[in-house]
């Protein structure tokens, strides 16, 4: 049973109310965005910071990955705020 087939009060058991549907859609979109974000960060930061893959990260690689992820998160926040503030 998928998340869209759960019954909601006041409507037929096979179709969720519009509010429930929108909440489920928002949750699924947020999850997809988070997964894509993590995959992008992982790929970009790994490529940039890990020059010689091995069984563990060196101190420099670990610091580089940490800084890279921090910068990527900060940049994404700035872009998101700019996009959402321009829509108002």
Secondary structure, DSSP 8 states (H G I E B T S, - for coil): --GGG---TTS-TTS--HHHHHHHHHHHHHHHHHHHHHHHHHHHHHHHH-SS--SS--HHHHHHHHHHHHHHHHHHHHHHHHHHHHT-
